[in-house]
Amino acid sequence: MRILVVEDDQDLSRQLHQALKDTGYAVDVAADGEEGHFLGDTEPYDAVILDLGLPLIDGVSILQKWRADGKTFPVIILTARDQWSEKVAGFDAGADDYLTKPFHTEELLARLRALIRRASGHTTDMIELGDLTVDNRSARAFVSGAPIKLTSHEFRLLSYMASHQGRVISRTELVEHIYDQDFDRDSNTIEVFVGRLRRKIGTDRIETVRGLGYRLVDPEDSKA
Amino acid sequence: MANRSLVSSLVRSAALWAVPALLIAAIILTLVYRNTIYRSFDDPLESAVTALIASVEVDEEGQLRLTREPLDPRYQRALSGRYWLIGQDEGEGPLSIFVASRSLYGESVSIPETALSDLNAKAGEFIRSPVLGPDENEPLRALARQVVLPGMDDPVIVLAAADRRPASRSISQFAVIALGLLIIMTVGLMTAMWMQVRVGLRPLFALTDRVTDVREGREAQVDGDYPPEIEPLAQELNSLISHNKNIVERARTHVGNLAHALKTPIAVLQNEARLKDDTPSEIVNRQTEIMASQVDHHLRRARAAARGQSIGVTAPVDEVIDSLVRTLPRIYRDKELEIVRRGEAGLIFRGAKRDLEEMVGNLMDNAAKWTGSRVIVNTELLSSEVDMKITIEDDGPGLSEKDYAEALKRGARLDEATPGSGLGLSIVDDLCTAYKGQVTLGKSDIGGLKVSLTLPRVRPNV
């Protein structure tokens, strides 16, 4: 899962970056409105954390532009502005959630999870596929109840595929959603990660659809 | 004195000169008329006296004799009210009459002492005097002259008199008419004066009405064309209103900026401190928590203090409620939230939109937070004509009666279990009080808490 943080305060932005990375997200950070708008416009994020008072372009305007351009990723507004008029304006511009500063990082993470979950149509943080369980809350995965050791990139890959299970996901899409923009992107590394993941959770759980990409499946289903 | 109505003081000062002036005019007119009447009354008497003097003779025996009597037939008819006589004042009692008109019928007239002494003093001059006549002492007016006749030693009095009642009647009739006319004139003049003042002051009254409109929120500015005397006042009022608005707006902006400026650093400090478990982090954590709540508290106080002060600011209630009805389900996505909107439409709050949003927003948010599924928002007019009532109720657990007072208390948090919850009622209460409104808590018919706000509204112009 790839998250965009648009926040002009350096320290807060660094903290958010760290906390999100620790939770297993790929994170991009923008320090002003223009950069934030550009990134949101060009990269396929799974969620955006957006400050309102930004240099160059304010948060509400960015959000309105994104929505006008048909961007549907969930956006959570993180701001010191706590008045209802501002909340209403934020939601009317297309926000999906609104959190006021100061905030607890855990609450932000919980809300972010809820947004991503809702956007992909799941109702809980636990995604199950046969005896495979992906817990987005603790960033861990289990097979038949036994925890599997995964690196953060491996988990991101699994989590993204679990959220979109049953659908064929192209390598490019995987690259876009599990790496942040600073990462040296090479779609061949995806093959390496998929290989490692297969070894850990079982080869038959990830199908290769030639020329298109990968699909996460429940091997019991395909047998039946 | 200082607060007497402009209209009444203008009319009063006009009355102060107009009433005496008209009264004096009435008196003078009556006097002039009276003189005219008496002059025409005296003329025939004077010619009668002159004729008598010219035709009287003293014969050899010392008796008075008239060569020619005055012609007027009324002198011949008994007690006709017109008489003449020639007599002598003997000091005591009535005149001794030498010759008299037949109309006197052997009687005499009684001449007051003052007239007799006047006659003596001014011999040869005409003396006018009221006298009493022979017919039941009827009031007469006499013209007399004391003359010395050739052949007589003592002076004689030649007198002609006529009933003065018709003349008096005519004069008093005239006086009544004159007075009546002048009273009518006075009333007319006062009315005209009053109307003129009303008309003259009309722009001032119009200005008063416009200021009321602004005060009650129907208008944002004092509109209209005013005469050059009042125009500067209207302009000053307008700039005062916009100045006031600017000050309040600036205060709000500053407060908002301060909030933004402080909250981010606090968030950063808190996040940083929560990462570690040592003592300094704990202290930073605790202190930033206090800072956050202090900032919150004082910003809210500062915002509340700026309210109720700006003049002519209004907000449509429907718009505010509609936007919240739209927003809340997005915040509480996990609930099947059903918000029912009831009651009067088209109400206008007399105050700032964001304040109404804060009040209704906090209450609806509370309701949405605690409800099972249903939230009812009701608006109604109050009979006082200047107030409205917004009621928000839910079907959640509600509060027990003993908690009502506690809930409104500043900073009280009734349920610490729901993170960051606090009922927000104290904010609502602060705001509502700033608008001289009222917050009432009660039990809802659908089970949960029912909160009623009484707030000022704009009374539509009738």
Interface residues (C-beta under 8 A of the other chain):
Chain A: D9 D11 L12 Q15 A19 G53 T79 A80 R81 D82 Q83 W84 S85 K87 V88 F91 D92 A95 D96 D97 Y98 T100 K101 P102 F103 H104 T105 E107 A114 R118
Chain B: G256 A259 H260 A261 L262 K263 T264 P265 I266 A267 V268 Q270 N271 E272 R274 T288 A292 S323 L324 R326 T327 R330 I331 R333 D334 K353 R354 E357 E358 V360 G361 N362 P419 G420
